[in-house]
Amino acid sequence: MFTAAVPILALGLLLTLLMKNLKLRSRHHGGDQQAEGPAPASADSTPETT
């Protein structure tokens, strides 16, 4: 069983290494962010006192 799987795994590794590297989007272009309302304050932010 292992002798049959090794060539298949080697072919999969070779095909994976030859895949084209695609650049992903760096920004979200949807309008969902404004629909959610204002961003919530982070948990570690505290009001500054002077």
PDB file of all heavy atoms in Angstrom:
ATOM      1  N   MET A   1       0.816  -1.193   0.000  1.00  0.00           N
ATOM      2  CA  MET A   1       0.000   0.000   0.000  1.00  0.00           C
ATOM      3  C   MET A   1       0.862   1.260   0.000  1.00  0.00           C
ATOM      4  O   MET A   1       0.575   2.211  -0.713  1.00  0.00           O
ATOM      5  CB  MET A   1      -0.932  -0.029   1.227  1.00  0.00           C
ATOM      6  CG  MET A   1      -1.920   1.063   1.260  1.00  0.00           C
ATOM      7  SD  MET A   1      -3.083   0.836  -0.081  1.00  0.00           S
ATOM      8  CE  MET A   1      -4.150   2.177   0.176  1.00  0.00           C
ATOM      9  N   PHE A   2       1.915   1.248   0.837  1.00  0.00           N
ATOM     10  CA  PHE A   2       2.788   2.416   0.897  1.00  0.00           C
ATOM     11  C   PHE A   2       3.556   2.611  -0.403  1.00  0.00           C
ATOM     12  O   PHE A   2       3.811   3.743  -0.808  1.00  0.00           O
ATOM     13  CB  PHE A   2       3.763   2.298   2.069  1.00  0.00           C
ATOM     14  CG  PHE A   2       3.095   2.445   3.404  1.00  0.00           C
ATOM     15  CD1 PHE A   2       3.009   1.373   4.274  1.00  0.00           C
ATOM     16  CD2 PHE A   2       2.543   3.651   3.786  1.00  0.00           C
ATOM     17  CE1 PHE A   2       2.382   1.500   5.489  1.00  0.00           C
ATOM     18  CE2 PHE A   2       1.917   3.792   5.010  1.00  0.00           C
ATOM     19  CZ  PHE A   2       1.839   2.716   5.868  1.00  0.00           C
ATOM     20  N   THR A   3       3.920   1.526  -1.071  1.00  0.00           N
ATOM     21  CA  THR A   3       4.659   1.662  -2.332  1.00  0.00           C
ATOM     22  C   THR A   3       3.770   2.247  -3.430  1.00  0.00           C
ATOM     23  O   THR A   3       4.271   2.860  -4.359  1.00  0.00           O
ATOM     24  CB  THR A   3       5.227   0.299  -2.788  1.00  0.00           C
ATOM     25  OG1 THR A   3       4.156  -0.632  -2.901  1.00  0.00           O
ATOM     26  CG2 THR A   3       6.253  -0.223  -1.810  1.00  0.00           C
ATOM     27  N   ALA A   4       2.480   2.082  -3.323  1.00  0.00           N
ATOM     28  CA  ALA A   4       1.569   2.690  -4.293  1.00  0.00           C
ATOM     29  C   ALA A   4       1.317   4.158  -3.956  1.00  0.00           C
ATOM     30  O   ALA A   4       1.091   4.972  -4.854  1.00  0.00           O
ATOM     31  CB  ALA A   4       0.254   1.924  -4.315  1.00  0.00           C
ATOM     32  N   ALA A   5       1.367   4.525  -2.694  1.00  0.00           N
ATOM     33  CA  ALA A   5       1.068   5.889  -2.270  1.00  0.00           C
ATOM     34  C   ALA A   5       2.253   6.840  -2.464  1.00  0.00           C
ATOM     35  O   ALA A   5       2.047   8.031  -2.699  1.00  0.00           O
ATOM     36  CB  ALA A   5       0.642   5.902  -0.811  1.00  0.00           C
ATOM     37  N   VAL A   6       3.468   6.336  -2.392  1.00  0.00           N
ATOM     38  CA  VAL A   6       4.655   7.195  -2.491  1.00  0.00           C
ATOM     39  C   VAL A   6       4.719   7.927  -3.833  1.00  0.00           C
ATOM     40  O   VAL A   6       4.941   9.145  -3.852  1.00  0.00           O
ATOM     41  CB  VAL A   6       5.944   6.400  -2.190  1.00  0.00           C
ATOM     42  CG1 VAL A   6       7.185   7.195  -2.555  1.00  0.00           C
ATOM     43  CG2 VAL A   6       5.983   6.014  -0.722  1.00  0.00           C
ATOM     44  N   PRO A   7       4.531   7.274  -4.985  1.00  0.00           N
ATOM     45  CA  PRO A   7       4.566   8.033  -6.243  1.00  0.00           C
ATOM     46  C   PRO A   7       3.448   9.072  -6.353  1.00  0.00           C
ATOM     47  O   PRO A   7       3.655  10.167  -6.889  1.00  0.00           O
ATOM     48  CB  PRO A   7       4.401   6.967  -7.331  1.00  0.00           C
ATOM     49  CG  PRO A   7       4.759   5.691  -6.690  1.00  0.00           C
ATOM     50  CD  PRO A   7       4.444   5.849  -5.245  1.00  0.00           C
ATOM     51  N   ILE A   8       2.287   8.768  -5.822  1.00  0.00           N
ATOM     52  CA  ILE A   8       1.178   9.725  -5.850  1.00  0.00           C
ATOM     53  C   ILE A   8       1.510  10.934  -4.984  1.00  0.00           C
ATOM     54  O   ILE A   8       1.268  12.087  -5.371  1.00  0.00           O
ATOM     55  CB  ILE A   8      -0.125   9.053  -5.392  1.00  0.00           C
ATOM     56  CG1 ILE A   8      -0.506   7.954  -6.388  1.00  0.00           C
ATOM     57  CG2 ILE A   8      -1.249  10.071  -5.246  1.00  0.00           C
ATOM     58  CD1 ILE A   8      -1.630   7.069  -5.931  1.00  0.00           C
ATOM     59  N   LEU A   9       2.069  10.707  -3.807  1.00  0.00           N
ATOM     60  CA  LEU A   9       2.463  11.804  -2.930  1.00  0.00           C
ATOM     61  C   LEU A   9       3.590  12.631  -3.546  1.00  0.00           C
ATOM     62  O   LEU A   9       3.602  13.857  -3.436  1.00  0.00           O
ATOM     63  CB  LEU A   9       2.896  11.266  -1.567  1.00  0.00           C
ATOM     64  CG  LEU A   9       1.782  10.649  -0.723  1.00  0.00           C
ATOM     65  CD1 LEU A   9       2.361  10.010   0.538  1.00  0.00           C
ATOM     66  CD2 LEU A   9       0.752  11.691  -0.367  1.00  0.00           C
ATOM     67  N   ALA A  10       4.540  11.982  -4.200  1.00  0.00           N
ATOM     68  CA  ALA A  10       5.638  12.695  -4.849  1.00  0.00           C
ATOM     69  C   ALA A  10       5.111  13.564  -5.994  1.00  0.00           C
ATOM     70  O   ALA A  10       5.557  14.699  -6.174  1.00  0.00           O
ATOM     71  CB  ALA A  10       6.679  11.702  -5.363  1.00  0.00           C
ATOM     72  N   LEU A  11       4.164  13.049  -6.749  1.00  0.00           N
ATOM     73  CA  LEU A  11       3.555  13.829  -7.825  1.00  0.00           C
ATOM     74  C   LEU A  11       2.800  15.027  -7.262  1.00  0.00           C
ATOM     75  O   LEU A  11       2.890  16.135  -7.788  1.00  0.00           O
ATOM     76  CB  LEU A  11       2.618  12.944  -8.655  1.00  0.00           C
ATOM     77  CG  LEU A  11       1.916  13.630  -9.813  1.00  0.00           C
ATOM     78  CD1 LEU A  11       2.917  14.106 -10.845  1.00  0.00           C
ATOM     79  CD2 LEU A  11       0.909  12.689 -10.439  1.00  0.00           C
ATOM     80  N   GLY A  12       2.084  14.829  -6.179  1.00  0.00           N
ATOM     81  CA  GLY A  12       1.371  15.933  -5.542  1.00  0.00           C
ATOM     82  C   GLY A  12       2.326  16.996  -5.020  1.00  0.00           C
ATOM     83  O   GLY A  12       2.061  18.191  -5.151  1.00  0.00           O
ATOM     84  N   LEU A  13       3.443  16.583  -4.449  1.00  0.00           N
ATOM     85  CA  LEU A  13       4.439  17.534  -3.968  1.00  0.00           C
ATOM     86  C   LEU A  13       5.034  18.314  -5.130  1.00  0.00           C
ATOM     87  O   LEU A  13       5.190  19.535  -5.057  1.00  0.00           O
ATOM     88  CB  LEU A  13       5.539  16.803  -3.203  1.00  0.00           C
ATOM     89  CG  LEU A  13       6.692  17.675  -2.714  1.00  0.00           C
ATOM     90  CD1 LEU A  13       6.200  18.691  -1.693  1.00  0.00           C
ATOM     91  CD2 LEU A  13       7.790  16.815  -2.138  1.00  0.00           C
ATOM     92  N   LEU A  14       5.349  17.632  -6.217  1.00  0.00           N
ATOM     93  CA  LEU A  14       5.917  18.288  -7.391  1.00  0.00           C
ATOM     94  C   LEU A  14       4.934  19.300  -7.979  1.00  0.00           C
ATOM     95  O   LEU A  14       5.309  20.428  -8.299  1.00  0.00           O
ATOM     96  CB  LEU A  14       6.296  17.243  -8.447  1.00  0.00           C
ATOM     97  CG  LEU A  14       6.917  17.795  -9.721  1.00  0.00           C
ATOM     98  CD1 LEU A  14       8.262  18.429  -9.421  1.00  0.00           C
ATOM     99  CD2 LEU A  14       7.063  16.696 -10.748  1.00  0.00           C
ATOM    100  N   LEU A  15       3.673  18.909  -8.102  1.00  0.00           N
ATOM    101  CA  LEU A  15       2.671  19.827  -8.635  1.00  0.00           C
ATOM    102  C   LEU A  15       2.453  21.025  -7.710  1.00  0.00           C
ATOM    103  O   LEU A  15       2.218  22.133  -8.160  1.00  0.00           O
ATOM    104  CB  LEU A  15       1.349  19.095  -8.873  1.00  0.00           C
ATOM    105  CG  LEU A  15       1.371  18.073 -10.014  1.00  0.00           C
ATOM    106  CD1 LEU A  15       0.048  17.312 -10.055  1.00  0.00           C
ATOM    107  CD2 LEU A  15       1.653  18.744 -11.335  1.00  0.00           C
ATOM    108  N   THR A  16       2.548  20.812  -6.408  1.00  0.00           N
ATOM    109  CA  THR A  16       2.393  21.900  -5.446  1.00  0.00           C
ATOM    110  C   THR A  16       3.538  22.899  -5.579  1.00  0.00           C
ATOM    111  O   THR A  16       3.323  24.110  -5.521  1.00  0.00           O
ATOM    112  CB  THR A  16       2.350  21.346  -4.012  1.00  0.00           C
ATOM    113  OG1 THR A  16       1.267  20.422  -3.913  1.00  0.00           O
ATOM    114  CG2 THR A  16       2.175  22.450  -2.992  1.00  0.00           C
ATOM    115  N   LEU A  17       4.742  22.406  -5.772  1.00  0.00           N
ATOM    116  CA  LEU A  17       5.897  23.287  -5.904  1.00  0.00           C
ATOM    117  C   LEU A  17       5.871  24.066  -7.214  1.00  0.00           C
ATOM    118  O   LEU A  17       6.447  25.150  -7.306  1.00  0.00           O
ATOM    119  CB  LEU A  17       7.190  22.484  -5.793  1.00  0.00           C
ATOM    120  CG  LEU A  17       7.451  21.870  -4.415  1.00  0.00           C
ATOM    121  CD1 LEU A  17       8.683  20.990  -4.465  1.00  0.00           C
ATOM    122  CD2 LEU A  17       7.598  22.947  -3.362  1.00  0.00           C
ATOM    123  N   LEU A  18       5.206  23.536  -8.227  1.00  0.00           N
ATOM    124  CA  LEU A  18       5.146  24.192  -9.528  1.00  0.00           C
ATOM    125  C   LEU A  18       3.948  25.132  -9.682  1.00  0.00           C
ATOM    126  O   LEU A  18       3.821  25.778 -10.723  1.00  0.00           O
ATOM    127  CB  LEU A  18       5.112  23.144 -10.644  1.00  0.00           C
ATOM    128  CG  LEU A  18       6.368  22.290 -10.786  1.00  0.00           C
ATOM    129  CD1 LEU A  18       6.168  21.225 -11.842  1.00  0.00           C
ATOM    130  CD2 LEU A  18       7.582  23.151 -11.100  1.00  0.00           C
ATOM    131  N   MET A  19       3.105  25.220  -8.656  1.00  0.00           N
ATOM    132  CA  MET A  19       1.925  26.087  -8.746  1.00  0.00           C
ATOM    133  C   MET A  19       2.330  27.547  -8.838  1.00  0.00           C
ATOM    134  O   MET A  19       3.335  27.973  -8.266  1.00  0.00           O
ATOM    135  CB  MET A  19       1.026  25.916  -7.517  1.00  0.00           C
ATOM    136  CG  MET A  19       0.211  24.664  -7.537  1.00  0.00           C
ATOM    137  SD  MET A  19      -0.750  24.411  -6.038  1.00  0.00           S
ATOM    138  CE  MET A  19      -1.681  25.901  -5.938  1.00  0.00           C
ATOM    139  N   LYS A  20       1.521  28.321  -9.554  1.00  0.00           N
ATOM    140  CA  LYS A  20       1.775  29.747  -9.702  1.00  0.00           C
ATOM    141  C   LYS A  20       1.431  30.456  -8.402  1.00  0.00           C
ATOM    142  O   LYS A  20       0.406  30.193  -7.791  1.00  0.00           O
ATOM    143  CB  LYS A  20       0.921  30.293 -10.840  1.00  0.00           C
ATOM    144  CG  LYS A  20       1.180  31.731 -11.166  1.00  0.00           C
ATOM    145  CD  LYS A  20       0.335  32.178 -12.340  1.00  0.00           C
ATOM    146  CE  LYS A  20       0.579  33.628 -12.657  1.00  0.00           C
ATOM    147  NZ  LYS A  20      -0.250  34.097 -13.766  1.00  0.00           N
ATOM    148  N   ASN A  21       2.299  31.383  -7.996  1.00  0.00           N
ATOM    149  CA  ASN A  21       2.079  32.155  -6.783  1.00  0.00           C
ATOM    150  C   ASN A  21       1.143  33.310  -7.106  1.00  0.00           C
ATOM    151  O   ASN A  21       1.494  34.215  -7.849  1.00  0.00           O
ATOM    152  CB  ASN A  21       3.421  32.669  -6.250  1.00  0.00           C
ATOM    153  CG  ASN A  21       3.288  33.316  -4.904  1.00  0.00           C
ATOM    154  OD1 ASN A  21       2.253  33.203  -4.260  1.00  0.00           O
ATOM    155  ND2 ASN A  21       4.329  33.991  -4.469  1.00  0.00           N
ATOM    156  N   LEU A  22      -0.057  33.307  -6.546  1.00  0.00           N
ATOM    157  CA  LEU A  22      -1.036  34.352  -6.793  1.00  0.00           C
ATOM    158  C   LEU A  22      -1.008  35.369  -5.665  1.00  0.00           C
ATOM    159  O   LEU A  22      -0.964  35.008  -4.488  1.00  0.00           O
ATOM    160  CB  LEU A  22      -2.440  33.750  -6.903  1.00  0.00           C
ATOM    161  CG  LEU A  22      -2.650  32.758  -8.035  1.00  0.00           C
ATOM    162  CD1 LEU A  22      -4.049  32.164  -7.963  1.00  0.00           C
ATOM    163  CD2 LEU A  22      -2.422  33.421  -9.375  1.00  0.00           C
ATOM    164  N   LYS A  23      -1.059  36.643  -6.032  1.00  0.00           N
ATOM    165  CA  LYS A  23      -1.070  37.703  -5.031  1.00  0.00           C
ATOM    166  C   LYS A  23      -2.501  37.902  -4.542  1.00  0.00           C
ATOM    167  O   LYS A  23      -3.425  38.034  -5.330  1.00  0.00           O
ATOM    168  CB  LYS A  23      -0.545  38.995  -5.634  1.00  0.00           C
ATOM    169  CG  LYS A  23      -0.333  40.085  -4.630  1.00  0.00           C
ATOM    170  CD  LYS A  23       0.376  41.259  -5.250  1.00  0.00           C
ATOM    171  CE  LYS A  23       0.678  42.294  -4.194  1.00  0.00           C
ATOM    172  NZ  LYS A  23       1.437  43.409  -4.746  1.00  0.00           N
ATOM    173  N   LEU A  24      -2.684  37.937  -3.239  1.00  0.00           N
ATOM    174  CA  LEU A  24      -3.993  38.128  -2.642  1.00  0.00           C
ATOM    175  C   LEU A  24      -4.283  39.612  -2.491  1.00  0.00           C
ATOM    176  O   LEU A  24      -3.383  40.447  -2.445  1.00  0.00           O
ATOM    177  CB  LEU A  24      -4.059  37.450  -1.279  1.00  0.00           C
ATOM    178  CG  LEU A  24      -3.823  35.943  -1.283  1.00  0.00           C
ATOM    179  CD1 LEU A  24      -3.820  35.421   0.143  1.00  0.00           C
ATOM    180  CD2 LEU A  24      -4.874  35.250  -2.097  1.00  0.00           C
ATOM    181  N   ARG A  25      -5.564  39.947  -2.415  1.00  0.00           N
ATOM    182  CA  ARG A  25      -5.937  41.342  -2.186  1.00  0.00           C
ATOM    183  C   ARG A  25      -5.484  41.770  -0.804  1.00  0.00           C
ATOM    184  O   ARG A  25      -5.577  41.023   0.162  1.00  0.00           O
ATOM    185  CB  ARG A  25      -7.441  41.527  -2.279  1.00  0.00           C
ATOM    186  CG  ARG A  25      -7.949  41.614  -3.677  1.00  0.00           C
ATOM    187  CD  ARG A  25      -9.368  42.068  -3.664  1.00  0.00           C
ATOM    188  NE  ARG A  25     -10.198  41.021  -3.058  1.00  0.00           N
ATOM    189  CZ  ARG A  25     -11.507  41.029  -3.054  1.00  0.00           C
ATOM    190  NH1 ARG A  25     -12.158  42.014  -3.591  1.00  0.00           N
ATOM    191  NH2 ARG A  25     -12.179  40.054  -2.507  1.00  0.00           N
ATOM    192  N   SER A  26      -5.034  43.009  -0.698  1.00  0.00           N
ATOM    193  CA  SER A  26      -4.579  43.503   0.602  1.00  0.00           C
ATOM    194  C   SER A  26      -5.662  44.274   1.340  1.00  0.00           C
ATOM    195  O   SER A  26      -5.538  44.541   2.511  1.00  0.00           O
ATOM    196  CB  SER A  26      -3.345  44.388   0.419  1.00  0.00           C
ATOM    197  OG  SER A  26      -3.667  45.496  -0.392  1.00  0.00           O
ATOM    198  N   ARG A  27      -6.744  44.639   0.644  1.00  0.00           N
ATOM    199  CA  ARG A  27      -7.814  45.395   1.283  1.00  0.00           C
ATOM    200  C   ARG A  27      -9.153  44.735   1.018  1.00  0.00           C
ATOM    201  O   ARG A  27      -9.345  44.076   0.024  1.00  0.00           O
ATOM    202  CB  ARG A  27      -7.872  46.818   0.737  1.00  0.00           C
ATOM    203  CG  ARG A  27      -6.666  47.634   1.064  1.00  0.00           C
ATOM    204  CD  ARG A  27      -6.866  49.022   0.558  1.00  0.00           C
ATOM    205  NE  ARG A  27      -5.683  49.827   0.804  1.00  0.00           N
ATOM    206  CZ  ARG A  27      -5.562  51.067   0.412  1.00  0.00           C
ATOM    207  NH1 ARG A  27      -6.522  51.651  -0.256  1.00  0.00           N
ATOM    208  NH2 ARG A  27      -4.472  51.732   0.670  1.00  0.00           N
ATOM    209  N   HIS A  28     -10.074  45.003   1.922  1.00  0.00           N
ATOM    210  CA  HIS A  28     -11.436  44.527   1.751  1.00  0.00           C
ATOM    211  C   HIS A  28     -12.214  45.612   1.026  1.00  0.00           C
ATOM    212  O   HIS A  28     -12.266  46.752   1.469  1.00  0.00           O
ATOM    213  CB  HIS A  28     -12.055  44.234   3.124  1.00  0.00           C
ATOM    214  CG  HIS A  28     -13.481  43.811   3.038  1.00  0.00           C
ATOM    215  ND1 HIS A  28     -13.855  42.609   2.521  1.00  0.00           N
ATOM    216  CD2 HIS A  28     -14.622  44.438   3.395  1.00  0.00           C
ATOM    217  CE1 HIS A  28     -15.169  42.522   2.560  1.00  0.00           C
ATOM    218  NE2 HIS A  28     -15.655  43.627   3.093  1.00  0.00           N
ATOM    219  N   HIS A  29     -12.828  45.291  -0.097  1.00  0.00           N
ATOM    220  CA  HIS A  29     -13.505  46.294  -0.905  1.00  0.00           C
ATOM    221  C   HIS A  29     -15.017  46.267  -0.738  1.00  0.00           C
ATOM    222  O   HIS A  29     -15.728  46.884  -1.504  1.00  0.00           O
ATOM    223  CB  HIS A  29     -13.150  46.098  -2.382  1.00  0.00           C
ATOM    224  CG  HIS A  29     -11.707  46.344  -2.663  1.00  0.00           C
ATOM    225  ND1 HIS A  29     -11.156  47.595  -2.650  1.00  0.00           N
ATOM    226  CD2 HIS A  29     -10.699  45.498  -2.940  1.00  0.00           C
ATOM    227  CE1 HIS A  29      -9.879  47.513  -2.928  1.00  0.00           C
ATOM    228  NE2 HIS A  29      -9.572  46.255  -3.100  1.00  0.00           N
ATOM    229  N   GLY A  30     -15.524  45.573   0.245  1.00  0.00           N
ATOM    230  CA  GLY A  30     -16.967  45.502   0.433  1.00  0.00           C
ATOM    231  C   GLY A  30     -17.486  46.683   1.228  1.00  0.00           C
ATOM    232  O   GLY A  30     -16.750  47.409   1.872  1.00  0.00           O
ATOM    233  N   GLY A  31     -18.794  46.880   1.229  1.00  0.00           N
ATOM    234  CA  GLY A  31     -19.398  47.974   1.963  1.00  0.00           C
ATOM    235  C   GLY A  31     -19.903  47.543   3.325  1.00  0.00           C
ATOM    236  O   GLY A  31     -20.663  48.255   3.945  1.00  0.00           O
ATOM    237  N   ASP A  32     -19.496  46.389   3.806  1.00  0.00           N
ATOM    238  CA  ASP A  32     -20.002  45.863   5.068  1.00  0.00           C
ATOM    239  C   ASP A  32     -19.487  46.633   6.276  1.00  0.00           C
ATOM    240  O   ASP A  32     -20.113  46.642   7.315  1.00  0.00           O
ATOM    241  CB  ASP A  32     -19.624  44.393   5.227  1.00  0.00           C
ATOM    242  CG  ASP A  32     -20.259  43.530   4.154  1.00  0.00           C
ATOM    243  OD1 ASP A  32     -21.282  43.972   3.588  1.00  0.00           O
ATOM    244  OD2 ASP A  32     -19.747  42.440   3.889  1.00  0.00           O
ATOM    245  N   GLN A  33     -18.343  47.272   6.149  1.00  0.00           N
ATOM    246  CA  GLN A  33     -17.741  47.916   7.305  1.00  0.00           C
ATOM    247  C   GLN A  33     -18.581  49.082   7.794  1.00  0.00           C
ATOM    248  O   GLN A  33     -18.750  49.270   8.986  1.00  0.00           O
ATOM    249  CB  GLN A  33     -16.337  48.389   6.948  1.00  0.00           C
ATOM    250  CG  GLN A  33     -15.509  48.745   8.150  1.00  0.00           C
ATOM    251  CD  GLN A  33     -14.072  49.032   7.766  1.00  0.00           C
ATOM    252  OE1 GLN A  33     -13.793  49.402   6.641  1.00  0.00           O
ATOM    253  NE2 GLN A  33     -13.176  48.855   8.691  1.00  0.00           N
ATOM    254  N   GLN A  34     -19.158  49.875   6.913  1.00  0.00           N
ATOM    255  CA  GLN A  34     -19.977  51.005   7.340  1.00  0.00           C
ATOM    256  C   GLN A  34     -21.322  50.536   7.873  1.00  0.00           C
ATOM    257  O   GLN A  34     -21.910  51.189   8.714  1.00  0.00           O
ATOM    258  CB  GLN A  34     -20.194  51.955   6.179  1.00  0.00           C
ATOM    259  CG  GLN A  34     -18.933  52.696   5.790  1.00  0.00           C
ATOM    260  CD  GLN A  34     -19.175  53.662   4.638  1.00  0.00           C
ATOM    261  OE1 GLN A  34     -20.258  53.673   4.062  1.00  0.00           O
ATOM    262  NE2 GLN A  34     -18.173  54.449   4.301  1.00  0.00           N
ATOM    263  N   ALA A  35     -21.815  49.407   7.410  1.00  0.00           N
ATOM    264  CA  ALA A  35     -23.106  48.911   7.854  1.00  0.00           C
ATOM    265  C   ALA A  35     -23.064  48.439   9.305  1.00  0.00           C
ATOM    266  O   ALA A  35     -24.069  48.421   9.989  1.00  0.00           O
ATOM    267  CB  ALA A  35     -23.557  47.762   6.949  1.00  0.00           C
ATOM    268  N   GLU A  36     -21.870  48.079   9.781  1.00  0.00           N
ATOM    269  CA  GLU A  36     -21.742  47.581  11.147  1.00  0.00           C
ATOM    270  C   GLU A  36     -21.786  48.700  12.176  1.00  0.00           C
ATOM    271  O   GLU A  36     -22.009  48.461  13.345  1.00  0.00           O
ATOM    272  CB  GLU A  36     -20.429  46.814  11.298  1.00  0.00           C
ATOM    273  CG  GLU A  36     -20.379  45.538  10.496  1.00  0.00           C
ATOM    274  CD  GLU A  36     -19.022  44.884  10.594  1.00  0.00           C
ATOM    275  OE1 GLU A  36     -18.155  45.390  11.345  1.00  0.00           O
ATOM    276  OE2 GLU A  36     -18.814  43.867   9.934  1.00  0.00           O
ATOM    277  N   GLY A  37     -21.515  49.920  11.777  1.00  0.00           N
ATOM    278  CA  GLY A  37     -21.490  51.028  12.717  1.00  0.00           C
ATOM    279  C   GLY A  37     -20.066  51.326  13.131  1.00  0.00           C
ATOM    280  O   GLY A  37     -19.113  50.840  12.546  1.00  0.00           O
ATOM    281  N   PRO A  38     -19.907  52.129  14.157  1.00  0.00           N
ATOM    282  CA  PRO A  38     -18.550  52.491  14.577  1.00  0.00           C
ATOM    283  C   PRO A  38     -17.811  51.294  15.151  1.00  0.00           C
ATOM    284  O   PRO A  38     -18.406  50.362  15.685  1.00  0.00           O
ATOM    285  CB  PRO A  38     -18.772  53.560  15.646  1.00  0.00           C
ATOM    286  CG  PRO A  38     -20.171  53.363  16.108  1.00  0.00           C
ATOM    287  CD  PRO A  38     -20.922  52.767  14.960  1.00  0.00           C
ATOM    288  N   ALA A  39     -16.499  51.346  15.022  1.00  0.00           N
ATOM    289  CA  ALA A  39     -15.674  50.260  15.522  1.00  0.00           C
ATOM    290  C   ALA A  39     -15.701  50.254  17.046  1.00  0.00           C
ATOM    291  O   ALA A  39     -15.607  51.307  17.686  1.00  0.00           O
ATOM    292  CB  ALA A  39     -14.256  50.413  15.024  1.00  0.00           C
ATOM    293  N   PRO A  40     -15.821  49.090  17.675  1.00  0.00           N
ATOM    294  CA  PRO A  40     -15.826  49.035  19.144  1.00  0.00           C
ATOM    295  C   PRO A  40     -14.442  49.351  19.698  1.00  0.00           C
ATOM    296  O   PRO A  40     -13.431  49.090  19.058  1.00  0.00           O
ATOM    297  CB  PRO A  40     -16.224  47.586  19.435  1.00  0.00           C
ATOM    298  CG  PRO A  40     -15.850  46.826  18.214  1.00  0.00           C
ATOM    299  CD  PRO A  40     -16.001  47.782  17.065  1.00  0.00           C
ATOM    300  N   ALA A  41     -14.424  49.928  20.893  1.00  0.00           N
ATOM    301  CA  ALA A  41     -13.152  50.233  21.539  1.00  0.00           C
ATOM    302  C   ALA A  41     -12.476  48.938  21.953  1.00  0.00           C
ATOM    303  O   ALA A  41     -13.123  47.954  22.290  1.00  0.00           O
ATOM    304  CB  ALA A  41     -13.396  51.116  22.749  1.00  0.00           C
ATOM    305  N   SER A  42     -11.167  48.940  21.913  1.00  0.00           N
ATOM    306  CA  SER A  42     -10.454  47.727  22.311  1.00  0.00           C
ATOM    307  C   SER A  42     -10.546  47.540  23.818  1.00  0.00           C
ATOM    308  O   SER A  42     -10.756  48.488  24.575  1.00  0.00           O
ATOM    309  CB  SER A  42      -8.999  47.802  21.869  1.00  0.00           C
ATOM    310  OG  SER A  42      -8.362  48.880  22.511  1.00  0.00           O
ATOM    311  N   ALA A  43     -10.375  46.330  24.270  1.00  0.00           N
ATOM    312  CA  ALA A  43     -10.551  45.986  25.682  1.00  0.00           C
ATOM    313  C   ALA A  43      -9.470  46.589  26.557  1.00  0.00           C
ATOM    314  O   ALA A  43      -9.691  46.883  27.720  1.00  0.00           O
ATOM    315  CB  ALA A  43     -10.573  44.472  25.853  1.00  0.00           C
ATOM    316  N   ASP A  44      -8.271  46.819  25.995  1.00  0.00           N
ATOM    317  CA  ASP A  44      -7.189  47.310  26.820  1.00  0.00           C
ATOM    318  C   ASP A  44      -7.085  48.833  26.817  1.00  0.00           C
ATOM    319  O   ASP A  44      -6.203  49.381  27.429  1.00  0.00           O
ATOM    320  CB  ASP A  44      -5.874  46.690  26.387  1.00  0.00           C
ATOM    321  CG  ASP A  44      -5.513  47.065  24.959  1.00  0.00           C
ATOM    322  OD1 ASP A  44      -6.391  47.516  24.210  1.00  0.00           O
ATOM    323  OD2 ASP A  44      -4.350  46.896  24.589  1.00  0.00           O
ATOM    324  N   SER A  45      -7.981  49.522  26.113  1.00  0.00           N
ATOM    325  CA  SER A  45      -7.883  50.990  26.093  1.00  0.00           C
ATOM    326  C   SER A  45      -8.565  51.557  27.331  1.00  0.00           C
ATOM    327  O   SER A  45      -9.666  51.167  27.696  1.00  0.00           O
ATOM    328  CB  SER A  45      -8.523  51.552  24.824  1.00  0.00           C
ATOM    329  OG  SER A  45      -9.902  51.284  24.829  1.00  0.00           O
ATOM    330  N   THR A  46      -7.876  52.470  27.959  1.00  0.00           N
ATOM    331  CA  THR A  46      -8.429  53.124  29.139  1.00  0.00           C
ATOM    332  C   THR A  46      -8.412  54.625  28.901  1.00  0.00           C
ATOM    333  O   THR A  46      -7.541  55.126  28.182  1.00  0.00           O
ATOM    334  CB  THR A  46      -7.606  52.785  30.397  1.00  0.00           C
ATOM    335  OG1 THR A  46      -6.239  53.164  30.159  1.00  0.00           O
ATOM    336  CG2 THR A  46      -7.677  51.307  30.735  1.00  0.00           C
ATOM    337  N   PRO A  47      -9.333  55.333  29.473  1.00  0.00           N
ATOM    338  CA  PRO A  47      -9.312  56.800  29.295  1.00  0.00           C
ATOM    339  C   PRO A  47      -8.058  57.389  29.928  1.00  0.00           C
ATOM    340  O   PRO A  47      -7.645  56.989  31.018  1.00  0.00           O
ATOM    341  CB  PRO A  47     -10.561  57.276  30.006  1.00  0.00           C
ATOM    342  CG  PRO A  47     -11.256  56.088  30.532  1.00  0.00           C
ATOM    343  CD  PRO A  47     -10.446  54.897  30.254  1.00  0.00           C
ATOM    344  N   GLU A  48      -7.476  58.320  29.192  1.00  0.00           N
ATOM    345  CA  GLU A  48      -6.259  58.944  29.724  1.00  0.00           C
ATOM    346  C   GLU A  48      -6.645  60.057  30.679  1.00  0.00           C
ATOM    347  O   GLU A  48      -7.564  60.827  30.432  1.00  0.00           O
ATOM    348  CB  GLU A  48      -5.433  59.498  28.576  1.00  0.00           C
ATOM    349  CG  GLU A  48      -4.876  58.419  27.680  1.00  0.00           C
ATOM    350  CD  GLU A  48      -3.995  59.019  26.578  1.00  0.00           C
ATOM    351  OE1 GLU A  48      -3.521  60.154  26.732  1.00  0.00           O
ATOM    352  OE2 GLU A  48      -3.827  58.331  25.575  1.00  0.00           O
ATOM    353  N   THR A  49      -5.929  60.142  31.775  1.00  0.00           N
ATOM    354  CA  THR A  49      -6.166  61.228  32.724  1.00  0.00           C
ATOM    355  C   THR A  49      -4.927  62.108  32.763  1.00  0.00           C
ATOM    356  O   THR A  49      -3.800  61.609  32.686  1.00  0.00           O
ATOM    357  CB  THR A  49      -6.439  60.683  34.150  1.00  0.00           C
ATOM    358  OG1 THR A  49      -5.353  59.858  34.533  1.00  0.00           O
ATOM    359  CG2 THR A  49      -7.730  59.897  34.169  1.00  0.00           C
ATOM    360  N   THR A  50      -5.131  63.397  32.871  1.00  0.00           N
ATOM    361  CA  THR A  50      -3.994  64.324  32.899  1.00  0.00           C
ATOM    362  C   THR A  50      -3.900  65.037  34.202  1.00  0.00           C
ATOM    363  O   THR A  50      -4.799  65.139  34.975  1.00  0.00           O
ATOM    364  CB  THR A  50      -4.075  65.362  31.757  1.00  0.00           C
ATOM    365  OG1 THR A  50      -5.322  66.020  31.845  1.00  0.00           O
ATOM    366  CG2 THR A  50      -3.885  64.696  30.434  1.00  0.00           C
TER     367      THR A  50
END
